[in-house]
Amino acid sequence: MSTSADPLATLAALPGVTESVNAVRTAVDRVYGHRVMRRRSNEVTSEAALRGARGSAALAGADWALEEVRRRTDFGAGGEPRTVGAALRLTAEAGQLLSIWRQSPLRVLARLHLVAAGGAEGDERIGRPRQSGEPVDEPLIGSDLPLPDADEVAGRLDGLARLLLAGSEAPALVTAAVVHGELLALRPFVSHNGLVARAAERIVLVGSGLDPKSICPAEVGYAELGAAPYMAALEGYASGTPEGMAVWIGHCGRAVELGVRESTAVCEALQRGAA
């Protein structure tokens, strides 16, 4: 990460990033201009939330069909149902945390982990960054990416919070991608880091004003692009090189565009009276 006064703005100037930012802005503006959004935006938001939760759960190992997620109610069991339930809870909670995020991002992250790990009452590891020696359960990443130790996690989380609170002229896509990538690279909690990272990205995209109605679920795009490209792009972020960072931001931008495409299809279905 650059040591300039505005490192996020420095990332925004990397080759290829401006193109990603512009493509996302164009796509988002287009779906917000759809005639369905004038009267039925709440329905689009609700459907985007469901589809985004499904996509995030898929990346966490619970790749259920959308209609299965829509139909099921038994999310208290372990395994995949628990993962899907966590994704649904996070999606619902994220929209309630925007004002707190602007004041205390770390407090929001702790809350997101607590929500994701619902039902783990009495586990002192829940809702706080992991401590030295505590293992991390993150199947998607596994041992492919070096795991920072607890001291590094604490320092980098504090740095991320200070960066966000300081504000930046960087586009929302860049800030959201950095939040997402940093949380995935750090894996600050003992579990559910991917779900938390994607929920935090959603908060940034909504709170920034890029997607104020939360109708552009990037999680849909990540799932559609697939786990292997997701991990390859994350490795680029973790490398810290300009090229790697640009690849990660571009991947995040493409995911948002695919989320826009999904919600555009929802708008078209509502317009036809088919949804």
SVG drawing of the C-alpha trace seen along z (x, -y; Angstrom):
<svg xmlns="http://www.w3.org/2000/svg" viewBox="-47 -14 52 44">
<polyline fill="none" stroke="black" stroke-width="0.4" points="0.0,0.0 1.3,-3.4 2.5,-5.7 1.1,-8.8 -1.4,-11.1 -4.2,-9.3 -3.1,-5.8 -6.6,-4.9 -6.4,-7.7 -3.0,-6.3 -4.5,-2.9 -7.3,-4.6 -4.6,-5.9 -3.1,-2.5 -3.3,-1.4 -6.7,0.2 -8.4,-0.9 -10.0,-4.0 -11.5,-1.8 -13.0,0.5 -14.3,-2.4 -16.0,-4.0 -17.5,-0.7 -19.0,-0.2 -20.4,-3.7 -22.0,-3.3 -23.5,0.0 -24.9,-1.2 -26.3,-4.4 -28.1,-2.3 -29.9,0.0 -30.8,-3.0 -32.4,-4.6 -34.6,-1.6 -38.3,-2.5 -39.1,0.2 -36.8,-1.5 -39.3,-4.5 -42.0,-2.6 -40.7,0.9 -37.2,0.3 -37.9,2.0 -38.7,5.2 -35.5,5.0 -33.6,4.4 -35.1,7.4 -34.4,9.6 -30.8,8.3 -30.3,9.0 -31.4,12.6 -29.3,13.2 -26.3,11.6 -26.6,13.7 -26.8,16.8 -23.7,15.8 -21.7,15.1 -22.7,18.4 -21.7,20.2 -18.2,18.9 -18.2,20.0 -18.9,23.6 -22.8,23.7 -23.7,23.4 -27.4,23.7 -29.9,22.9 -31.6,19.6 -35.1,21.2 -33.7,23.5 -32.5,20.5 -35.8,18.8 -37.8,21.9 -35.8,23.1 -36.2,22.0 -34.0,24.5 -30.8,22.6 -29.9,23.5 -28.3,26.8 -24.5,27.1 -22.8,27.3 -24.2,25.7 -27.5,24.6 -25.6,22.7 -23.5,21.0 -26.5,19.9 -28.2,18.7 -25.1,16.7 -25.0,15.1 -28.7,14.2 -28.3,12.7 -25.3,10.6 -27.2,9.2 -30.1,8.1 -27.7,6.6 -25.4,4.7 -28.0,2.1 -28.5,1.3 -24.8,0.5 -24.1,-2.3 -24.1,-5.2 -21.9,-3.2 -19.5,-2.3 -18.8,-6.0 -17.8,-6.3 -16.2,-3.0 -15.5,-0.4 -13.9,2.0 -17.1,2.0 -19.1,2.9 -16.7,5.7 -17.0,7.2 -20.8,7.0 -20.8,8.6 -18.7,11.5 -21.1,11.9 -24.1,12.0 -22.4,14.5 -21.5,16.8 -25.0,16.6 -25.8,19.4 -22.2,19.6 -23.1,18.0 -20.4,18.4 -17.6,18.6 -15.2,15.8 -13.6,15.8 -16.7,14.5 -17.0,10.8 -13.3,9.9 -10.1,10.3 -8.3,13.6 -5.5,13.9 -2.2,15.6 -2.5,19.3 -6.2,19.3 -6.8,21.3 -8.8,19.9 -11.5,21.9 -11.7,20.5 -12.0,23.4 -12.0,21.4 -8.5,19.9 -7.0,22.8 -3.2,22.7 -2.9,21.1 -2.4,17.6 0.0,17.0 -1.9,16.2 -0.8,13.1 -0.1,13.4 -2.4,11.8 -0.1,8.8 0.0,8.0 -3.8,8.4 -4.3,5.9 -1.9,3.4 -3.4,3.6 -7.0,3.5 -6.2,0.3 -4.5,-1.1 -7.5,-0.2 -9.9,-1.9 -7.7,-5.1 -7.6,-5.1 -11.4,-4.8 -12.0,-7.5 -9.6,-9.9 -11.7,-9.8 -10.4,-9.7 -11.1,-11.1 -10.9,-7.6 -13.9,-6.1 -16.1,-3.8 -15.1,-0.8 -11.5,-1.2 -12.3,-1.7 -14.7,1.2 -12.2,3.5 -9.5,2.6 -11.8,3.3 -12.8,6.6 -9.3,7.6 -7.7,6.6 -10.2,8.5 -9.8,11.6 -6.0,11.4 -5.9,10.8 -8.7,13.3 -9.0,11.4 -11.6,13.7 -11.6,17.4 -14.4,18.1 -16.7,16.5 -14.1,14.1 -15.2,14.3 -18.8,13.7 -17.8,10.7 -15.5,9.3 -18.2,9.3 -20.7,7.8 -18.3,5.0 -17.7,4.4 -21.5,4.1 -21.6,1.5 -19.0,-0.6 -20.7,-0.4 -24.0,-1.5 -22.7,-4.1 -20.5,-5.7 -23.6,-6.5 -22.5,-4.4 -25.3,-1.9 -27.5,-3.6 -30.5,-1.2 -28.3,1.9 -29.4,3.3 -26.0,4.2 -25.0,7.4 -21.3,7.9 -21.6,11.3 -23.6,12.6 -20.7,11.6 -18.0,13.3 -20.0,16.5 -20.5,16.4 -16.9,15.7 -15.9,18.6 -13.8,19.4 -10.5,20.0 -10.4,16.6 -11.5,15.0 -8.6,16.6 -6.1,15.7 -7.2,12.1 -6.9,12.1 -3.4,13.4 -2.7,10.3 -4.0,8.1 -2.0,9.9 1.2,9.4 0.9,5.7 2.3,5.0 0.6,2.3 -0.2,4.9 -1.7,7.3 -3.8,4.6 -5.1,3.5 -6.1,7.1 -8.0,7.3 -9.8,4.0 -10.7,5.0 -12.1,8.3 -14.2,6.5 -15.4,4.2 -16.4,7.0 -18.3,8.6 -20.3,5.4 -21.1,5.3 -22.4,8.8 -24.5,7.9 -25.9,5.0 -26.8,7.4 -28.6,9.7 -30.7,6.8 -31.4,5.6 -32.9,9.0 -35.0,8.7 -36.2,5.3 -37.1,6.7 -39.0,9.6 -40.9,7.2 -41.8,5.1 -43.2,8.2 -45.0,9.2 -43.1,12.4 -41.4,11.9"/>
</svg>
